[in-house]
Amino acid sequence: MARLTAAKRKALPRSDFALPSRGEGKARRGGYPIPDKAHARAALQRVSQFGDSEQKAAVRRKVKQRFPSIKEGGKRDK
């Protein structure tokens, strides 16, 4: 997985996040960045560990929309 530094994360467009911003202003970005497949898989794994049911559904929906080849549970596409 490509390293996502704080500067790179801050430069990502809002569409590269699975969850919307949780705060006010431009400084707050959304949760679970998904700029590539590796980060999308990681987002699925993390939200399954730490997210509530609403967050899980939102992240799954966004990942499926952006990367349809990623299977449920973040499994690699073959």
C-alpha positions as CSV (number, residue, x, y, z in Angstrom):
1,M,0.0,0.0,0.0
2,A,1.3,3.4,-0.9
3,R,2.2,5.5,2.1
4,L,-0.4,8.3,2.7
5,T,1.3,11.1,4.6
6,A,-0.6,13.8,6.3
7,A,0.1,16.2,3.5
8,K,-1.1,13.7,0.8
9,R,-4.2,13.0,2.9
10,K,-5.0,16.7,3.2
11,A,-4.6,17.1,-0.6
12,L,-7.1,14.3,-1.4
13,P,-10.4,15.5,-2.8
14,R,-13.5,14.8,-0.6
15,S,-14.6,12.2,-3.1
16,D,-11.6,10.0,-2.1
17,F,-13.1,9.4,1.4
18,A,-15.6,6.8,2.2
19,L,-17.3,8.8,4.9
20,P,-18.2,12.5,4.8
21,S,-16.4,15.1,6.9
22,R,-17.2,15.0,10.6
23,G,-16.2,18.6,11.3
24,E,-16.5,22.2,10.2
25,G,-14.5,23.9,7.5
26,K,-12.0,22.6,5.0
27,A,-9.5,21.4,7.6
28,R,-11.7,18.4,8.5
29,R,-11.6,15.6,6.0
30,G,-13.8,12.5,6.0
31,G,-13.0,9.1,7.3
32,Y,-11.5,6.1,5.6
33,P,-9.5,7.5,2.7
34,I,-9.9,5.3,-0.4
35,P,-7.6,6.8,-3.1
36,D,-6.6,3.3,-4.3
37,K,-7.6,-0.4,-4.0
38,A,-5.2,-1.1,-1.1
39,H,-6.7,1.8,1.0
40,A,-10.2,0.7,0.0
41,R,-9.5,-2.8,1.3
42,A,-8.0,-1.4,4.5
43,A,-11.1,0.9,5.0
44,L,-13.3,-2.2,4.8
45,Q,-11.3,-4.0,7.3
46,R,-11.1,-1.1,9.7
47,V,-14.7,-0.1,9.6
48,S,-15.7,-3.8,10.3
49,Q,-13.6,-3.5,13.4
50,F,-14.4,-0.1,14.7
51,G,-17.5,1.3,12.8
52,D,-21.1,1.2,13.7
53,S,-23.7,-0.4,11.3
54,E,-24.4,2.9,9.6
55,Q,-20.7,3.5,8.9
56,K,-20.1,0.0,7.7
57,A,-22.9,0.3,5.2
58,A,-21.7,3.6,3.9
59,V,-18.1,2.5,3.5
60,R,-19.1,-0.7,1.7
61,R,-21.4,1.2,-0.6
62,K,-18.7,3.8,-1.5
63,V,-16.0,1.1,-2.0
64,K,-18.3,-1.0,-4.2
65,Q,-19.2,2.1,-6.2
66,R,-15.6,3.1,-6.7
67,F,-13.9,-0.3,-7.0
68,P,-16.5,-2.9,-8.1
69,S,-13.9,-5.6,-8.4
70,I,-13.2,-5.7,-4.7
71,K,-15.3,-8.4,-3.1
72,E,-17.2,-8.2,0.2
73,G,-14.9,-8.3,3.2
74,G,-12.1,-6.6,1.3
75,K,-10.8,-9.7,-0.4
76,R,-8.5,-9.3,-3.3
77,D,-9.9,-9.5,-6.8
78,K,-8.5,-12.3,-9.0
